[in-house]
Amino acid sequence: MRNLRFRAGFLVAPLVAAGLVVAPASASAAPTAVTDLDCGVFACSWVFSKSTTKLLSEGASAARACKNIPSPGNAACAIAIGALVITAKKARSEGKCAKITWTKTPPPPVGTWWPSVEGGGRCK
């Protein structure tokens, strides 16, 4: 059971981060935080906007959300969020966007995800 919770922390972390930065938009609000979702045969990826990448690079609110996940999953969440924050800081310093890619096969909890930097046309 503990191993399942640990894996759940890694799987939930990108969704926690996305949920914290994607707030309901009012009529005068900026466009959605996730600028581009793309799914292929084996993997999907989210490219965050530059403004959301800035929020992710600050990381404080996302890290606080991990405390709501039961142990040891909260530690896994913190490690995963840490990797996302470091990637977002790198992307921000280069004027690019943060991206999360995850595998569709094998399905969770066996599948995996990883953050990276996106500087192409999907970064807005």
C-alpha positions as CSV (number, residue, x, y, z in Angstrom):
1,M,0.0,0.0,0.0
2,R,2.8,2.4,0.8
3,N,4.5,1.8,-2.6
4,L,1.2,2.6,-4.3
5,R,0.9,5.9,-2.4
6,F,4.5,6.7,-3.3
7,R,3.8,6.2,-7.0
8,A,0.6,8.2,-6.7
9,G,2.6,11.2,-5.5
10,F,4.7,11.1,-8.7
11,L,1.6,10.7,-10.8
12,V,-0.5,13.3,-9.1
13,A,2.2,16.0,-8.9
14,P,1.9,17.4,-12.4
15,L,-1.9,17.4,-12.1
16,V,-1.6,19.3,-8.8
17,A,0.7,21.8,-10.4
18,A,-1.6,22.3,-13.3
19,G,-4.6,22.6,-11.1
20,L,-3.0,25.2,-9.0
21,V,-2.1,27.4,-12.0
22,V,-5.2,26.9,-14.1
23,A,-7.9,28.9,-12.3
24,P,-11.4,29.6,-13.6
25,A,-11.2,32.5,-16.0
26,S,-13.3,35.6,-15.8
27,A,-14.2,37.6,-18.9
28,S,-11.2,39.9,-18.4
29,A,-8.7,37.2,-17.4
30,A,-5.7,36.0,-19.4
31,P,-6.1,33.0,-21.7
32,T,-5.9,29.5,-20.2
33,A,-2.6,28.5,-18.5
34,V,-2.1,25.4,-20.5
35,T,-1.5,26.6,-24.0
36,D,-1.2,23.4,-25.8
37,L,-2.2,19.8,-25.2
38,D,-0.9,17.2,-27.7
39,C,-1.4,13.5,-27.6
40,G,0.3,11.0,-29.8
41,V,0.2,7.2,-29.9
42,F,2.5,6.6,-26.9
43,A,2.7,10.0,-25.0
44,C,0.9,13.2,-24.3
45,S,2.4,16.6,-23.5
46,W,1.2,19.9,-21.9
47,V,3.1,23.1,-22.8
48,F,2.5,25.8,-20.2
49,S,2.3,29.4,-21.2
50,K,5.1,31.8,-20.3
51,S,3.1,33.3,-17.5
52,T,2.3,29.9,-16.1
53,T,5.9,28.9,-16.4
54,K,6.7,31.9,-14.3
55,L,4.2,30.8,-11.6
56,L,5.6,27.2,-11.7
57,S,9.2,28.5,-11.3
58,E,8.2,30.1,-8.0
59,G,6.9,26.8,-6.8
60,A,5.6,27.7,-3.4
61,S,1.9,27.0,-3.8
62,A,2.5,23.8,-5.7
63,A,4.9,22.5,-3.0
64,R,2.3,23.3,-0.2
65,A,-0.3,21.2,-2.1
66,C,1.8,18.1,-1.7
67,K,1.2,18.1,2.1
68,N,-2.4,17.0,1.4
69,I,-1.2,13.7,-0.2
70,P,-0.7,10.8,2.4
71,S,2.9,9.7,3.3
72,P,5.0,8.6,1.5
73,G,3.3,9.9,-1.5
74,N,3.8,13.5,-0.3
75,A,7.5,13.1,-0.5
76,A,7.2,11.7,-4.0
77,C,5.0,14.7,-4.9
78,A,7.6,17.1,-3.5
79,I,10.4,15.5,-5.5
80,A,8.3,15.6,-8.7
81,I,7.2,19.2,-8.1
82,G,10.9,20.1,-7.4
83,A,11.9,18.7,-10.8
84,L,9.1,20.7,-12.4
85,V,10.1,23.9,-10.6
86,I,13.8,23.5,-11.6
87,T,12.7,22.9,-15.3
88,A,10.4,26.0,-15.2
89,K,13.2,28.1,-13.8
90,K,15.5,27.0,-16.6
91,A,12.7,27.6,-19.2
92,R,12.0,31.1,-17.8
93,S,15.7,32.1,-17.8
94,E,15.8,31.1,-21.5
95,G,12.5,32.9,-22.4
96,K,10.8,29.6,-23.1
97,C,8.0,27.5,-21.6
98,A,7.8,24.5,-19.3
99,K,6.4,21.2,-20.7
100,I,5.2,18.0,-19.1
101,T,5.2,14.8,-21.1
102,W,3.7,11.5,-19.9
103,T,3.4,8.1,-21.3
104,K,0.1,6.6,-22.3
105,T,1.4,3.0,-22.4
106,P,2.0,1.4,-20.0
107,P,-0.9,3.0,-18.1
108,P,-0.4,4.6,-14.6
109,P,1.0,3.7,-12.1
110,V,3.6,2.0,-14.3
111,G,3.8,4.8,-16.8
112,T,6.0,7.8,-16.3
113,W,6.2,11.6,-16.8
114,W,9.0,14.1,-17.1
115,P,9.3,17.9,-17.4
116,S,11.2,19.6,-20.2
117,V,11.7,23.0,-21.9
118,E,9.7,23.9,-25.0
119,G,10.8,26.8,-27.1
120,G,8.9,26.1,-30.4
121,G,5.6,27.3,-31.7
122,R,3.7,25.6,-28.9
123,C,5.2,28.1,-26.4
124,K,3.1,31.3,-26.2
